[in-house]
Amino acid sequence: MDVLAVPAFDDNYLWIIHDGRYAAVVDPGDAVPVLAALQAEGLTLAAILLTHHHADHVGGVVELARQAASDTFPIIPVYGPAREQSRIKGMTVPLHGNDQVDIAVLGLRLEVIEVPGHTMGHIAYHAPEQAMLFCGDTLFAGGCGRLFEGTPQQMVDSLSRLASLPGQTAVYCAHEYTLSNLKFAAEVEPGNAELHARITRERARRERGEPTVPTSIALERQTNPFLRATEKEILDSLQKAGRLKELDEVSSFAALREWKNSYK
């Protein structure tokens, strides 16, 4: 099993999971680069997996399903969040938390995790046998998604679910935001040595033109401030900045997210 990153728009990654013959595509916001990648790799599309309704994640679904249809898969199933079905054109298989997706030709079993916050129906896909997580815009490398629809409590709960996965789990998020996220992380937790080592590594990758994702659950636990909102240094930074009155996790997370929204 391999995962191919397909760059799209300014900073999106569209993910193709494949075995050299068959493929599943995660969040195809644009059909054109996905179709090109499938053709270049000689892959037959077997499934489309969606995490949430935003256009940069679902905009290419209808065209992709139409053009990638084959004798093997004349109708390509399109999986996505049941709570957002009315907002996603072309979705055919609505999913809830704890559902399971089996893509037989890939030998791929995916567990569905509900992760509201960025949007109300956002879901993530966890492949336990391959130790992979496709989490859309919920957890980023060094950060998390904005709260466009959900509440801080929902996002804290969602991030906690993802952070509880095995540390070796590879995290395939949907955007190249890493350096910006880590700059903010260093602002709020300047004494984190592993964070500074990570910044050096990720800068070198970007200078070589390489993606900084996938990351891992273990690395995010060590360096992502949104998974570390109750660490003393982060709490101290929030208080010094006049952004925090209550010391509970949800208040700290909300203060961090609000600070990051306007951070330059």
Order of alpha helices (4+ residues) and beta strands (2+ residues): beta-beta-beta-alpha-beta-alpha-alpha-beta-beta-beta-beta-beta-beta-beta-beta-alpha-beta-alpha-alpha-beta-alpha-alpha-alpha
